[in-house]
Amino acid sequence: MILLLVTGAAVTQRHVPARRGPRKGRGPTSARFANVAGNAAAPSVRRVASCCSRRQFSAQSTGARAFRTYGTVQGVSALRTLIERWRDDAGGTYRTWFLWEERLKNFRSIRRGIGEVVAEIDAGRFGNVYKGSSLETVVKSIAEQRQIFKGADHAFLWKPKLRIPDIYESSANQIAFGRFLDACACCSTEDALLGAIRRLDAVKIKGLGPAAANLLYFVHPTMTPPFNTAIVEGYNALTGSKVKLGKWEEYLAMREGILRINAEHRSLLSNDLGAVAGLLFDIGSARYQAPPRVEDESATRAWEADLARVREAATKERNARTAEQDGDKTHTQIQGWLRDLGVALGFDVWIAANDRNRVWGGGKLGDGCLASLPAALALLPGFDSIRLIDVLWLAGGRAEVEAAFEVEHTTSIYSGIVRMLDLALGGPGEPLRGLFLVAPDDREEDVRAQLRRPAFRRVADLAVRYLPYSELEKNREAMARFGHGLRPIEALARTLT
């Protein structure tokens, strides 16, 4: 295969070895997905994948437009200049979302939620309504991932007049959707992923378009970019394309162009396609203007003036960014309180792996805490999620978890609950009983609402408690001085289930 590389106005060719076919992997989770009426004649994953190579889409006009060339600013590519400015913008999606520490913590919980959707469809208990479904739980969690995914749930909301998306009333379409999610979750190659998308597209489910790519992004972030109106408009503005919403073939062609843009500017972007999608989002939402075409000096000057205005606007946004940083500080502060209280009550303490180096109390949050979790926990299927729980208290010398705390200051409560369920229900013995959701006083109803979701029906069997910030702040010193074990914290917290 020949891949065209564009640098400035020069086009060069480089030979790229053809991709191998997909590895053999497990198929759909059950015969229910394999034996839908009309599916017997469907081609296998390997056969479909073989005709879905990248080559098939690269010739389409919407993808090929990504080769548009740009002018220069003081000898540097205008697009590169834009990306550099965007990366430094405190109000742009690169800093507010892509570098957001909580972003990666949410990947596993969303993937697990997608697995729950597949399992419910497979078992025939998904139902025929969106509200209250496991799909609603997952999609709402995605919609909470800051501005780039705001409104991500709209595509899945039931529109009664149009009767779309038709995955609630049609059992055949629902099973096709479940099979699609299952195939995407199981595949490990680009060809297999594209094959799953094309098989879903062939079913022509009314109202279910490439908005589903937002689910796929959290499963394969290096292969599927997020999708929404602003991203499409940003891509069209940047490349001169005319990608339309609602069609998978348009999304796949745009994806090819995005991959080329990302490859050309990889040193400034990331293997994770969320970065380049964030750039397109900010262009499409008019935070930035796309660079002008080559050899248009007046347009280049106007574009530079627009960049200067964005920089001024970013300065005005510092107060909003400061408020978010204060939220992060509060989250760390609560973790610090729980760390010190746990030590005072006689426990060994574990701080979330991605929070250990945060500054707290003249040192680091992980100071004086366990450097690693017990080997028995490392064997649990959800260990990658467990190690990200905000605070764990372990019985001294016995390597057993006595209590788990998730601090939910402003982040998605859903993700924290999923992480604790991985711990509570992942072992062979009795479920862990010391589960605490620590949150501001005014978030108690949010916590209770999440726990009422069908996706968390197992939570009802566990003694999950709600610990308000104010109660922890008022009583932590007295508990540290006079308390021992879990009884003081259990007496302070409110039972949720």
C-alpha positions in Angstrom: 0.0 0.0 0.0 1.2 3.5 -0.8 0.6 6.2 1.8 0.8 9.9 0.8 2.5 12.2 3.2 2.0 15.9 3.0 4.5 18.4 4.4 3.7 22.0 3.4 2.9 21.9 -0.3 5.1 18.9 -1.1 3.6 15.4 -1.5 5.8 12.4 -1.1 5.2 8.7 -1.2 6.2 6.0 1.3 5.6 2.3 1.0 3.7 0.9 3.9 3.5 -2.9 4.3 0.0 -4.2 4.0 -1.8 -4.9 7.2 -2.2 -8.5 8.2 -5.7 -9.9 8.7 -7.3 -9.8 12.1 -6.2 -12.2 14.7 -8.6 -14.9 15.6 -10.6 -13.8 18.6 -13.6 -14.8 20.5 -16.9 -14.1 18.8 -20.2 -12.7 20.1 -20.9 -13.6 23.7 -23.6 -16.1 22.9 -25.6 -17.9 20.3 -28.4 -15.3 20.7 -26.2 -12.8 18.9 -25.2 -15.4 16.2 -28.7 -16.7 15.4 -30.8 -13.7 14.8 -33.2 -14.2 11.9 -31.4 -13.3 8.7 -27.9 -13.5 10.2 -27.1 -17.0 9.0 -26.0 -15.6 5.6 -24.0 -12.8 7.1 -20.3 -13.0 6.3 -17.9 -13.9 9.1 -15.8 -11.3 10.9 -12.7 -12.4 9.0 -14.5 -12.2 5.6 -16.0 -8.8 6.3 -12.8 -7.4 7.8 -10.8 -8.4 4.8 -12.8 -5.9 2.6 -12.6 -3.1 5.1 -9.0 -2.0 4.8 -8.0 1.6 5.2 -7.4 1.7 1.4 -11.1 1.4 0.8 -11.9 4.8 2.4 -8.8 6.8 1.5 -10.0 7.5 -2.0 -13.3 9.1 -0.9 -13.4 12.8 -1.4 -14.3 13.7 2.2 -11.2 11.9 3.6 -8.8 12.9 0.8 -9.5 16.6 1.5 -7.3 16.2 4.6 -4.3 16.9 2.2 -5.2 20.6 2.0 -2.1 22.7 2.5 -1.7 25.7 4.7 0.4 28.9 4.7 3.2 29.6 7.0 3.7 32.0 9.9 7.4 33.0 10.1 8.4 29.9 8.2 6.3 27.5 10.4 3.3 25.6 9.1 0.2 27.6 10.1 -1.6 24.4 11.3 1.4 23.6 13.5 1.3 27.2 14.9 -2.4 26.7 15.6 -1.9 23.4 17.4 0.9 24.9 19.5 -1.3 27.8 20.5 -4.2 25.5 21.2 -2.1 23.2 23.5 -1.1 26.3 25.6 -4.7 27.6 25.8 -5.9 27.2 29.4 -9.5 27.2 28.2 -9.1 24.8 25.2 -10.1 21.2 25.3 -6.5 20.0 25.4 -5.9 21.4 28.9 -9.5 21.3 30.3 -10.4 17.8 29.0 -7.5 15.8 27.4 -5.0 16.4 30.2 -7.8 16.1 32.9 -6.6 13.5 35.3 -10.1 12.1 35.8 -10.5 11.4 32.1 -8.5 8.2 32.0 -10.0 7.0 35.3 -13.4 6.9 33.6 -12.4 4.7 30.7 -12.6 1.4 32.5 -16.0 2.2 34.1 -17.5 3.2 30.7 -16.1 0.0 29.1 -17.6 -2.1 31.9 -20.9 -0.3 31.3 -20.8 -1.1 27.7 -20.3 -4.8 28.7 -23.4 -4.6 30.9 -25.4 -3.3 27.9 -24.2 -6.2 25.8 -25.0 -8.7 28.6 -28.6 -7.3 29.1 -29.3 -7.5 25.3 -27.9 -11.0 25.2 -30.0 -12.1 28.1 -33.2 -10.5 26.7 -33.6 -8.1 29.7 -32.5 -4.8 28.1 -36.1 -3.7 27.8 -37.7 -1.3 25.3 -37.1 2.1 26.8 -34.0 4.2 27.1 -34.8 5.9 30.5 -33.5 3.8 33.3 -31.6 1.4 31.1 -28.0 0.4 31.4 -27.4 2.3 28.1 -28.6 5.5 29.7 -26.2 5.0 32.6 -23.2 4.6 30.2 -24.2 7.4 27.9 -24.8 9.9 30.7 -21.4 9.1 32.1 -19.9 9.9 28.7 -21.9 13.1 28.5 -20.3 14.1 31.9 -16.8 14.0 30.4 -16.7 17.8 30.1 -17.6 20.0 27.1 -16.4 17.8 24.2 -19.1 15.2 25.0 -21.8 17.5 26.2 -25.1 16.4 24.6 -23.7 12.9 23.8 -26.9 11.4 25.1 -29.1 13.2 22.7 -28.6 10.6 19.9 -29.8 7.8 22.1 -32.9 9.6 23.5 -36.2 8.1 22.3 -37.9 10.5 19.8 -41.6 9.2 19.9 -42.8 11.1 16.8 -40.0 9.8 14.7 -39.7 6.5 16.6 -35.9 6.7 16.6 -33.4 5.4 17.3 -35.0 2.1 16.5 -33.1 -0.1 19.0 -35.9 -0.1 21.6 -39.0 -1.3 19.8 -37.3 -3.6 17.3 -35.8 -6.7 19.0 -33.8 -7.6 15.8 -32.2 -4.1 15.7 -31.5 -4.2 19.4 -29.7 -7.5 19.0 -27.8 -6.2 16.0 -26.7 -3.2 18.2 -25.6 -5.5 21.0 -23.7 -7.7 18.6 -22.0 -4.6 17.2 -20.9 -3.4 20.7 -19.7 -6.9 21.6 -17.7 -7.3 18.4 -16.0 -3.9 18.9 -15.2 -4.7 22.5 -13.7 -8.1 21.5 -11.7 -7.0 18.5 -8.1 -6.0 18.6 -7.4 -4.9 15.0 -8.4 -2.0 12.9 -9.8 -4.2 10.1 -12.0 -6.1 12.6 -13.3 -2.9 14.0 -14.2 -1.5 10.6 -15.9 -4.7 9.8 -18.1 -4.5 12.8 -19.1 -0.9 11.8 -19.9 -1.9 8.3 -22.1 -4.8 9.4 -24.0 -2.5 11.7 -24.3 0.1 8.9 -25.7 -2.7 6.6 -28.6 -3.3 9.0 -29.7 0.4 8.4 -31.1 0.9 11.9 -33.2 4.1 11.7 -31.8 6.9 13.8 -28.7 5.1 14.9 -25.8 6.7 13.1 -22.1 7.4 13.9 -23.0 9.0 17.2 -22.3 5.5 18.5 -18.7 6.2 17.7 -18.6 8.0 21.1 -19.1 4.6 22.7 -16.3 3.1 20.6 -13.9 5.8 21.5 -13.8 4.6 25.1 -13.1 1.1 23.9 -10.5 1.9 21.2 -9.2 5.5 21.7 -6.4 5.0 19.2 -8.6 3.8 16.4 -11.9 5.6 16.7 -12.2 9.4 17.2 -15.2 10.9 19.0 -18.0 12.2 16.9 -20.3 15.2 17.2 -21.5 18.3 15.2 -18.6 20.5 16.4 -16.0 18.0 15.5 -17.5 17.5 12.0 -17.7 21.3 11.4 -14.1 21.7 12.6 -12.9 19.0 10.3 -14.7 20.5 7.3 -13.3 24.0 8.1 -9.8 22.6 8.5 -9.8 20.4 5.4 -12.3 22.0 3.1 -14.4 18.8 3.1 -18.1 18.5 3.2 -18.7 15.7 5.7 -22.3 15.2 6.6 -23.8 14.0 9.8 -25.7 10.8 10.2 -23.9 8.4 7.8 -21.2 5.9 8.8 -19.5 6.1 5.4 -19.0 9.8 6.0 -17.6 9.2 9.5 -15.2 6.6 8.2 -13.9 8.8 5.5 -13.5 11.6 8.0 -11.7 9.2 10.3 -9.1 8.5 7.6 -8.5 12.2 7.2 -8.2 12.6 11.0 -5.6 9.8 11.1 -3.5 11.6 8.5 -3.7 14.9 10.3 -2.8 13.1 13.5 0.2 11.3 11.9 1.5 14.5 10.3 1.5 16.3 13.7 2.0 13.4 16.0 4.7 15.1 18.0 2.1 17.7 19.1 -0.9 15.5 19.4 -1.2 11.9 20.7 -1.8 8.3 19.7 -5.1 8.8 21.6 -7.4 10.4 19.0 -9.1 12.4 21.7 -6.4 15.0 21.3 -7.0 15.7 17.6 -10.7 15.4 18.1 -10.4 18.1 20.8 -8.6 20.4 18.3 -11.4 19.9 15.7 -14.0 20.5 18.4 -12.5 23.9 19.3 -12.3 24.8 15.6 -15.9 23.7 15.0 -17.2 25.5 18.0 -15.5 28.7 16.8 -13.0 29.0 19.6 -10.4 29.0 16.8 -10.5 29.7 13.1 -9.0 27.2 10.7 -5.7 28.3 9.1 -6.1 30.0 5.7 -5.0 28.3 2.4 -1.5 28.7 1.2 -0.3 32.0 -0.4 -3.1 34.1 1.0 -1.2 36.7 3.0 -4.2 38.9 4.0 -6.1 35.8 5.2 -3.0 34.8 7.2 -2.8 38.2 8.9 -6.5 38.1 9.8 -6.1 34.6 11.2 -3.2 35.6 13.3 -5.4 38.4 14.7 -8.0 35.9 15.6 -5.4 33.8 17.4 -4.5 36.9 19.4 -8.1 37.5 20.3 -8.4 33.9 21.5 -5.4 34.4 23.8 -7.1 37.5 25.3 -10.3 35.6 25.8 -8.3 32.8 27.5 -6.9 35.3 30.0 -10.5 36.2 31.0 -11.3 32.6 31.6 -8.7 32.2 34.3 -11.2 32.6 37.0 -13.2 29.7 35.7 -10.1 27.6 35.5 -9.1 28.6 39.0 -12.5 27.4 40.3 -11.9 24.0 38.7 -8.4 23.9 40.2 -9.9 24.7 43.5 -12.2 21.7 43.0 -9.1 19.5 42.4 -7.5 20.9 45.5 -10.7 20.0 47.5 -10.6 16.5 46.2 -7.0 16.1 47.3 -7.8 17.7 50.6 -10.5 15.1 51.3 -8.1 12.3 50.3 -5.5 13.8 52.7 -8.0 13.9 55.6 -9.0 10.2 54.9 -5.3 9.2 54.7 -4.5 10.8 58.1 -7.6 9.5 59.7 -7.0 6.0 58.4 -3.5 5.9 59.8 -4.7 7.3 63.2 -7.4 4.6 63.4 -4.7 1.9 62.9 -5.1 1.1 59.2 -2.6 0.8 56.4 -3.6 3.3 53.7 -3.5 3.1 49.9 -3.9 6.3 47.8 -5.1 6.0 44.2 -2.1 5.2 41.9 -2.7 8.4 39.8 -3.0 10.7 42.8 0.0 9.6 44.9 2.3 12.4 43.7 -0.2 15.2 44.3 1.1 17.9 46.7 -0.4 17.8 50.1 0.6 18.8 53.6 4.1 19.8 52.8 4.8 16.6 51.0 3.1 14.2 48.6 -0.3 12.6 49.1 1.1 9.1 49.0 3.7 9.8 51.8 3.5 7.2 54.5 1.1 5.0 52.5 1.4 1.6 50.9 3.7 1.5 47.9 1.8 -1.4 46.4 -1.4 -3.4 47.0 -1.4 -7.0 48.3 -0.8 -9.7 45.7 -4.2 -11.2 46.3 -5.9 -8.0 45.0 -3.6 -7.9 42.0 -5.2 -11.3 40.9 -8.8 -9.8 40.9 -10.2 -9.2 37.4 -10.9 -5.5 38.2 -7.5 -4.8 39.7 -6.7 -2.0 37.1 -9.8 -0.2 38.4 -9.3 -1.0 42.1 -5.9 0.6 42.1 -7.6 3.9 41.1 -10.0 4.0 44.1 -9.3 7.3 45.8 -8.5 5.8 49.3 -8.4 2.3 50.7 -8.0 1.3 54.3 -6.4 -2.1 54.9 -6.1 -4.1 58.1 -2.6 -3.7 59.4 -0.5 -6.8 58.8 -3.4 -8.8 57.3 -3.4 -7.3 53.8 -7.2 -7.2 53.7 -9.3 -4.2 52.6 -11.5 -2.9 55.4 -12.9 0.2 53.7 -12.9 1.9 50.3 -13.6 5.6 49.8 -14.5 7.4 46.5 -14.4 11.2 46.7 -17.0 12.6 44.3 -16.4 16.4 44.3 -17.6 17.3 40.8 -16.7 14.1 38.8 -19.1 11.4 37.6 -20.5 9.4 40.5 -21.0 6.5 38.1 -17.3 5.8 37.7 -16.6 5.8 41.4 -19.4 3.3 42.1 -18.1 1.0 39.3 -14.6 1.0 40.8 -15.9 0.1 44.2 -18.1 -2.7 42.8 -15.0 -4.2 41.2 -13.5 -4.4 44.6 -16.6 -5.4 46.6 -17.8 -8.2 44.3 -14.5 -9.2 42.6 -13.2 -11.6 45.2 -14.3 -15.2 46.0 -15.2 -14.5 49.6 -17.9 -12.3 51.3 -18.5 -8.9 49.6 -16.7 -5.9 51.2 -19.0 -4.0 53.5 -17.1 -0.8 54.1 -17.9 1.2 51.0 -18.1 5.0 51.3 -19.0 7.7 48.8 -17.6 11.0 50.1 -19.2 14.1 48.5 -20.3 17.6 49.2 -23.4 17.9 51.4 -25.6 19.0 48.4 -24.7 15.9 46.3 -26.5 13.3 48.4 -29.5 13.2 46.1 -27.2 12.8 43.1 -25.6 9.8 44.8 -29.0 8.2 45.7 -30.3 8.8 42.2 -27.3 6.9 40.7 -27.7 4.0 43.1 -31.3 3.6 42.0 -30.2 2.8 38.4 -30.9 -0.7 37.2 -27.2 -1.0 36.3 -26.4 -0.9 40.0 -29.0 -3.4 41.3 -26.1 -5.3 43.0 -25.4 -2.3 45.1 -28.6 -3.0 47.1 -26.8 -6.0 48.6 -24.0 -3.9 49.9 -23.8 -1.5 52.8 -22.8 1.6 50.8 -22.7 4.7 52.9 -22.7 8.4 52.1 -20.2 10.6 54.0 -20.8 14.4 53.7 -17.8 16.7 53.6 -19.1 18.7 56.5 -19.4 15.7 58.9 -15.9 14.5 58.0 -14.4 18.0 58.6 -16.2 18.5 61.9 -15.4 15.1 63.4 -12.2 13.8 61.9 -9.9 15.2 64.6 -12.0 13.7 67.4 -12.2 10.3 65.6 -8.5 10.3 65.2 -7.9 11.0 68.9 -10.4 8.7 70.5 -11.6 6.2 67.8 -10.4 2.9 66.6 -11.4 0.7 63.7 -14.3 1.4 61.4 -17.0 2.1 64.1 -16.4 5.9 64.3 -16.7 6.4 60.5 -19.6 4.0 60.2 -21.5 5.9 62.9 -20.9 9.2 61.1 -21.9 8.1 57.6 -25.5 7.6 56.3 -26.6 4.3 54.8 -27.7 4.6 51.2 -28.8 1.0 50.5 
